[in-house]
Structure formats: C-alpha cells, structure tokens
Amino acid sequence: MKKLFLGTMSAILMTFGASAFADNAKECEKLQDDYNVIYAAKGFCFKDPETKAKFGNDNCNTTKPKFSEREQQKLDAIKDRQKELNCK
C-alpha cells in the first residue's frame, strides 16, 4: 500500500512538475519577446539570427538605444522576472 501511494504521488508530482516547466518555458519566451519588442521599437540592430528573423532589422539604426523611464522600468521588471524563473 505504501509503495502504491509513493508511486502515485511520484507520478502526480512528475506530471505537475513537467507542466510547470512547460509553463515557465512559455513565460520565459514571452518575456524575451516583450523585451525584444521594446528594443525593436527603439531601432535596435539585432545580431542573433533567430531574433533578426523574428523582429527584423529593416528599421535598425543603433546598438545602444535610449529608453524612457517607463520603458527602462518595464525592461528591469522583465529581467527580474526572468531571473525568478531562471530563464536562459
């Protein structure tokens, strides 16, 4: 009976753990996209091929964009959340 209980609990934890991991991965991807949108709006020239393909470099004109206070706060909040989730 004890082995059955432990086996059942392990299966439940693995299922929820995998689900949480997938949710974190989706949130990490969305956070990075949100971050990149702010940079793209400021004319940032992306170097990463995947990011270039996704956001383009047609309107790029800087590698050091300047942000408003509100934009910087949003970028900082995104980075903080990425750290909490241990995003790549």
Phi and psi in radians as a Rosetta constraint file:
Dihedral C 1 N 2 CA 2 C 2 CIRCULARHARMONIC -1.118 0.35
Dihedral N 2 CA 2 C 2 N 3 CIRCULARHARMONIC -0.703 0.35
Dihedral C 2 N 3 CA 3 C 3 CIRCULARHARMONIC -1.148 0.35
Dihedral N 3 CA 3 C 3 N 4 CIRCULARHARMONIC -0.689 0.35
Dihedral C 3 N 4 CA 4 C 4 CIRCULARHARMONIC -1.093 0.35
Dihedral N 4 CA 4 C 4 N 5 CIRCULARHARMONIC -0.768 0.35
Dihedral C 4 N 5 CA 5 C 5 CIRCULARHARMONIC -1.080 0.35
Dihedral N 5 CA 5 C 5 N 6 CIRCULARHARMONIC -0.815 0.35
Dihedral C 5 N 6 CA 6 C 6 CIRCULARHARMONIC -1.121 0.35
Dihedral N 6 CA 6 C 6 N 7 CIRCULARHARMONIC -0.696 0.35
Dihedral C 6 N 7 CA 7 C 7 CIRCULARHARMONIC -1.118 0.35
Dihedral N 7 CA 7 C 7 N 8 CIRCULARHARMONIC -0.756 0.35
Dihedral C 7 N 8 CA 8 C 8 CIRCULARHARMONIC -1.122 0.35
Dihedral N 8 CA 8 C 8 N 9 CIRCULARHARMONIC -0.793 0.35
Dihedral C 8 N 9 CA 9 C 9 CIRCULARHARMONIC -1.097 0.35
Dihedral N 9 CA 9 C 9 N 10 CIRCULARHARMONIC -0.698 0.35
Dihedral C 9 N 10 CA 10 C 10 CIRCULARHARMONIC -1.087 0.35
Dihedral N 10 CA 10 C 10 N 11 CIRCULARHARMONIC -0.755 0.35
Dihedral C 10 N 11 CA 11 C 11 CIRCULARHARMONIC -1.107 0.35
Dihedral N 11 CA 11 C 11 N 12 CIRCULARHARMONIC -0.726 0.35
Dihedral C 11 N 12 CA 12 C 12 CIRCULARHARMONIC -1.120 0.35
Dihedral N 12 CA 12 C 12 N 13 CIRCULARHARMONIC -0.801 0.35
Dihedral C 12 N 13 CA 13 C 13 CIRCULARHARMONIC -1.121 0.35
Dihedral N 13 CA 13 C 13 N 14 CIRCULARHARMONIC -0.687 0.35
Dihedral C 13 N 14 CA 14 C 14 CIRCULARHARMONIC -1.135 0.35
Dihedral N 14 CA 14 C 14 N 15 CIRCULARHARMONIC -0.697 0.35
Dihedral C 14 N 15 CA 15 C 15 CIRCULARHARMONIC -1.131 0.35
Dihedral N 15 CA 15 C 15 N 16 CIRCULARHARMONIC -0.876 0.35
Dihedral C 15 N 16 CA 16 C 16 CIRCULARHARMONIC -1.190 0.35
Dihedral N 16 CA 16 C 16 N 17 CIRCULARHARMONIC -0.611 0.35
Dihedral C 16 N 17 CA 17 C 17 CIRCULARHARMONIC -1.121 0.35
Dihedral N 17 CA 17 C 17 N 18 CIRCULARHARMONIC -0.752 0.35
Dihedral C 17 N 18 CA 18 C 18 CIRCULARHARMONIC -1.143 0.35
Dihedral N 18 CA 18 C 18 N 19 CIRCULARHARMONIC -0.679 0.35
Dihedral C 18 N 19 CA 19 C 19 CIRCULARHARMONIC -1.141 0.35
Dihedral N 19 CA 19 C 19 N 20 CIRCULARHARMONIC -0.757 0.35
Dihedral C 19 N 20 CA 20 C 20 CIRCULARHARMONIC -1.116 0.35
Dihedral N 20 CA 20 C 20 N 21 CIRCULARHARMONIC -0.683 0.35
Dihedral C 20 N 21 CA 21 C 21 CIRCULARHARMONIC -1.105 0.35
Dihedral N 21 CA 21 C 21 N 22 CIRCULARHARMONIC -0.760 0.35
Dihedral C 21 N 22 CA 22 C 22 CIRCULARHARMONIC -1.120 0.35
Dihedral N 22 CA 22 C 22 N 23 CIRCULARHARMONIC -0.720 0.35
Dihedral C 22 N 23 CA 23 C 23 CIRCULARHARMONIC -1.093 0.35
Dihedral N 23 CA 23 C 23 N 24 CIRCULARHARMONIC -0.733 0.35
Dihedral C 23 N 24 CA 24 C 24 CIRCULARHARMONIC -1.101 0.35
Dihedral N 24 CA 24 C 24 N 25 CIRCULARHARMONIC -0.729 0.35
Dihedral C 24 N 25 CA 25 C 25 CIRCULARHARMONIC -1.097 0.35
Dihedral N 25 CA 25 C 25 N 26 CIRCULARHARMONIC -0.717 0.35
Dihedral C 25 N 26 CA 26 C 26 CIRCULARHARMONIC -1.140 0.35
Dihedral N 26 CA 26 C 26 N 27 CIRCULARHARMONIC -0.744 0.35
Dihedral C 26 N 27 CA 27 C 27 CIRCULARHARMONIC -1.148 0.35
Dihedral N 27 CA 27 C 27 N 28 CIRCULARHARMONIC -0.695 0.35
Dihedral C 27 N 28 CA 28 C 28 CIRCULARHARMONIC -1.066 0.35
Dihedral N 28 CA 28 C 28 N 29 CIRCULARHARMONIC -0.733 0.35
Dihedral C 28 N 29 CA 29 C 29 CIRCULARHARMONIC -1.132 0.35
Dihedral N 29 CA 29 C 29 N 30 CIRCULARHARMONIC -0.752 0.35
Dihedral C 29 N 30 CA 30 C 30 CIRCULARHARMONIC -1.122 0.35
Dihedral N 30 CA 30 C 30 N 31 CIRCULARHARMONIC -0.727 0.35
Dihedral C 30 N 31 CA 31 C 31 CIRCULARHARMONIC -1.059 0.35
Dihedral N 31 CA 31 C 31 N 32 CIRCULARHARMONIC -0.757 0.35
Dihedral C 31 N 32 CA 32 C 32 CIRCULARHARMONIC -1.146 0.35
Dihedral N 32 CA 32 C 32 N 33 CIRCULARHARMONIC -0.685 0.35
Dihedral C 32 N 33 CA 33 C 33 CIRCULARHARMONIC -1.102 0.35
Dihedral N 33 CA 33 C 33 N 34 CIRCULARHARMONIC -0.764 0.35
Dihedral C 33 N 34 CA 34 C 34 CIRCULARHARMONIC -1.042 0.35
Dihedral N 34 CA 34 C 34 N 35 CIRCULARHARMONIC -0.731 0.35
Dihedral C 34 N 35 CA 35 C 35 CIRCULARHARMONIC -1.079 0.35
Dihedral N 35 CA 35 C 35 N 36 CIRCULARHARMONIC -0.821 0.35
Dihedral C 35 N 36 CA 36 C 36 CIRCULARHARMONIC -1.186 0.35
Dihedral N 36 CA 36 C 36 N 37 CIRCULARHARMONIC -0.567 0.35
Dihedral C 36 N 37 CA 37 C 37 CIRCULARHARMONIC -1.073 0.35
Dihedral N 37 CA 37 C 37 N 38 CIRCULARHARMONIC -0.734 0.35
Dihedral C 37 N 38 CA 38 C 38 CIRCULARHARMONIC -1.096 0.35
Dihedral N 38 CA 38 C 38 N 39 CIRCULARHARMONIC -0.769 0.35
Dihedral C 38 N 39 CA 39 C 39 CIRCULARHARMONIC -1.129 0.35
Dihedral N 39 CA 39 C 39 N 40 CIRCULARHARMONIC -0.774 0.35
Dihedral C 39 N 40 CA 40 C 40 CIRCULARHARMONIC -1.070 0.35
Dihedral N 40 CA 40 C 40 N 41 CIRCULARHARMONIC -0.677 0.35
Dihedral C 40 N 41 CA 41 C 41 CIRCULARHARMONIC -1.116 0.35
Dihedral N 41 CA 41 C 41 N 42 CIRCULARHARMONIC -0.384 0.35
Dihedral C 41 N 42 CA 42 C 42 CIRCULARHARMONIC -1.686 0.35
Dihedral N 42 CA 42 C 42 N 43 CIRCULARHARMONIC 0.160 0.35
Dihedral C 42 N 43 CA 43 C 43 CIRCULARHARMONIC 1.408 0.35
Dihedral N 43 CA 43 C 43 N 44 CIRCULARHARMONIC 0.400 0.35
Dihedral C 43 N 44 CA 44 C 44 CIRCULARHARMONIC -1.168 0.35
Dihedral N 44 CA 44 C 44 N 45 CIRCULARHARMONIC 2.442 0.35
Dihedral C 44 N 45 CA 45 C 45 CIRCULARHARMONIC -1.661 0.35
Dihedral N 45 CA 45 C 45 N 46 CIRCULARHARMONIC 1.868 0.35
Dihedral C 45 N 46 CA 46 C 46 CIRCULARHARMONIC -1.328 0.35
Dihedral N 46 CA 46 C 46 N 47 CIRCULARHARMONIC 2.507 0.35
Dihedral C 46 N 47 CA 47 C 47 CIRCULARHARMONIC -1.810 0.35
Dihedral N 47 CA 47 C 47 N 48 CIRCULARHARMONIC -0.593 0.35
Dihedral C 47 N 48 CA 48 C 48 CIRCULARHARMONIC -1.132 0.35
Dihedral N 48 CA 48 C 48 N 49 CIRCULARHARMONIC 2.199 0.35
Dihedral C 48 N 49 CA 49 C 49 CIRCULARHARMONIC -1.000 0.35
Dihedral N 49 CA 49 C 49 N 50 CIRCULARHARMONIC -0.703 0.35
Dihedral C 49 N 50 CA 50 C 50 CIRCULARHARMONIC -1.159 0.35
Dihedral N 50 CA 50 C 50 N 51 CIRCULARHARMONIC -0.734 0.35
Dihedral C 50 N 51 CA 51 C 51 CIRCULARHARMONIC -1.197 0.35
Dihedral N 51 CA 51 C 51 N 52 CIRCULARHARMONIC -0.686 0.35
Dihedral C 51 N 52 CA 52 C 52 CIRCULARHARMONIC -1.045 0.35
Dihedral N 52 CA 52 C 52 N 53 CIRCULARHARMONIC -0.769 0.35
Dihedral C 52 N 53 CA 53 C 53 CIRCULARHARMONIC -1.117 0.35
Dihedral N 53 CA 53 C 53 N 54 CIRCULARHARMONIC -0.646 0.35
Dihedral C 53 N 54 CA 54 C 54 CIRCULARHARMONIC -1.348 0.35
Dihedral N 54 CA 54 C 54 N 55 CIRCULARHARMONIC -0.738 0.35
Dihedral C 54 N 55 CA 55 C 55 CIRCULARHARMONIC -1.912 0.35
Dihedral N 55 CA 55 C 55 N 56 CIRCULARHARMONIC -0.278 0.35
Dihedral C 55 N 56 CA 56 C 56 CIRCULARHARMONIC 1.303 0.35
Dihedral N 56 CA 56 C 56 N 57 CIRCULARHARMONIC 2.835 0.35
Dihedral C 56 N 57 CA 57 C 57 CIRCULARHARMONIC -2.203 0.35
Dihedral N 57 CA 57 C 57 N 58 CIRCULARHARMONIC 0.318 0.35
Dihedral C 57 N 58 CA 58 C 58 CIRCULARHARMONIC -1.054 0.35
Dihedral N 58 CA 58 C 58 N 59 CIRCULARHARMONIC -0.626 0.35
Dihedral C 58 N 59 CA 59 C 59 CIRCULARHARMONIC -1.887 0.35
Dihedral N 59 CA 59 C 59 N 60 CIRCULARHARMONIC 0.368 0.35
Dihedral C 59 N 60 CA 60 C 60 CIRCULARHARMONIC -1.351 0.35
Dihedral N 60 CA 60 C 60 N 61 CIRCULARHARMONIC 2.486 0.35
Dihedral C 60 N 61 CA 61 C 61 CIRCULARHARMONIC -2.601 0.35
Dihedral N 61 CA 61 C 61 N 62 CIRCULARHARMONIC 0.118 0.35
Dihedral C 61 N 62 CA 62 C 62 CIRCULARHARMONIC -2.742 0.35
Dihedral N 62 CA 62 C 62 N 63 CIRCULARHARMONIC 2.703 0.35
Dihedral C 62 N 63 CA 63 C 63 CIRCULARHARMONIC -1.926 0.35
Dihedral N 63 CA 63 C 63 N 64 CIRCULARHARMONIC -0.027 0.35
Dihedral C 63 N 64 CA 64 C 64 CIRCULARHARMONIC -2.368 0.35
Dihedral N 64 CA 64 C 64 N 65 CIRCULARHARMONIC 1.280 0.35
Dihedral C 64 N 65 CA 65 C 65 CIRCULARHARMONIC -1.195 0.35
Dihedral N 65 CA 65 C 65 N 66 CIRCULARHARMONIC 2.690 0.35
Dihedral C 65 N 66 CA 66 C 66 CIRCULARHARMONIC -1.820 0.35
Dihedral N 66 CA 66 C 66 N 67 CIRCULARHARMONIC 2.351 0.35
Dihedral C 66 N 67 CA 67 C 67 CIRCULARHARMONIC -2.000 0.35
Dihedral N 67 CA 67 C 67 N 68 CIRCULARHARMONIC 2.610 0.35
Dihedral C 67 N 68 CA 68 C 68 CIRCULARHARMONIC -1.220 0.35
Dihedral N 68 CA 68 C 68 N 69 CIRCULARHARMONIC 2.932 0.35
Dihedral C 68 N 69 CA 69 C 69 CIRCULARHARMONIC -1.047 0.35
Dihedral N 69 CA 69 C 69 N 70 CIRCULARHARMONIC -0.729 0.35
Dihedral C 69 N 70 CA 70 C 70 CIRCULARHARMONIC -1.127 0.35
Dihedral N 70 CA 70 C 70 N 71 CIRCULARHARMONIC -0.754 0.35
Dihedral C 70 N 71 CA 71 C 71 CIRCULARHARMONIC -1.090 0.35
Dihedral N 71 CA 71 C 71 N 72 CIRCULARHARMONIC -0.754 0.35
Dihedral C 71 N 72 CA 72 C 72 CIRCULARHARMONIC -1.112 0.35
Dihedral N 72 CA 72 C 72 N 73 CIRCULARHARMONIC -0.685 0.35
Dihedral C 72 N 73 CA 73 C 73 CIRCULARHARMONIC -1.083 0.35
Dihedral N 73 CA 73 C 73 N 74 CIRCULARHARMONIC -0.719 0.35
Dihedral C 73 N 74 CA 74 C 74 CIRCULARHARMONIC -1.129 0.35
Dihedral N 74 CA 74 C 74 N 75 CIRCULARHARMONIC -0.769 0.35
Dihedral C 74 N 75 CA 75 C 75 CIRCULARHARMONIC -1.071 0.35
Dihedral N 75 CA 75 C 75 N 76 CIRCULARHARMONIC -0.745 0.35
Dihedral C 75 N 76 CA 76 C 76 CIRCULARHARMONIC -1.117 0.35
Dihedral N 76 CA 76 C 76 N 77 CIRCULARHARMONIC -0.713 0.35
Dihedral C 76 N 77 CA 77 C 77 CIRCULARHARMONIC -1.138 0.35
Dihedral N 77 CA 77 C 77 N 78 CIRCULARHARMONIC -0.687 0.35
Dihedral C 77 N 78 CA 78 C 78 CIRCULARHARMONIC -1.095 0.35
Dihedral N 78 CA 78 C 78 N 79 CIRCULARHARMONIC -0.832 0.35
Dihedral C 78 N 79 CA 79 C 79 CIRCULARHARMONIC -1.069 0.35
Dihedral N 79 CA 79 C 79 N 80 CIRCULARHARMONIC -0.713 0.35
Dihedral C 79 N 80 CA 80 C 80 CIRCULARHARMONIC -1.068 0.35
Dihedral N 80 CA 80 C 80 N 81 CIRCULARHARMONIC -0.778 0.35
Dihedral C 80 N 81 CA 81 C 81 CIRCULARHARMONIC -1.164 0.35
Dihedral N 81 CA 81 C 81 N 82 CIRCULARHARMONIC -0.661 0.35
Dihedral C 81 N 82 CA 82 C 82 CIRCULARHARMONIC -1.066 0.35
Dihedral N 82 CA 82 C 82 N 83 CIRCULARHARMONIC -0.684 0.35
Dihedral C 82 N 83 CA 83 C 83 CIRCULARHARMONIC -1.147 0.35
Dihedral N 83 CA 83 C 83 N 84 CIRCULARHARMONIC -0.744 0.35
Dihedral C 83 N 84 CA 84 C 84 CIRCULARHARMONIC -1.021 0.35
Dihedral N 84 CA 84 C 84 N 85 CIRCULARHARMONIC -0.672 0.35
Dihedral C 84 N 85 CA 85 C 85 CIRCULARHARMONIC -1.541 0.35
Dihedral N 85 CA 85 C 85 N 86 CIRCULARHARMONIC -0.072 0.35
Dihedral C 85 N 86 CA 86 C 86 CIRCULARHARMONIC 0.998 0.35
Dihedral N 86 CA 86 C 86 N 87 CIRCULARHARMONIC 0.777 0.35
Dihedral C 86 N 87 CA 87 C 87 CIRCULARHARMONIC -1.189 0.35
Dihedral N 87 CA 87 C 87 N 88 CIRCULARHARMONIC 2.721 0.35
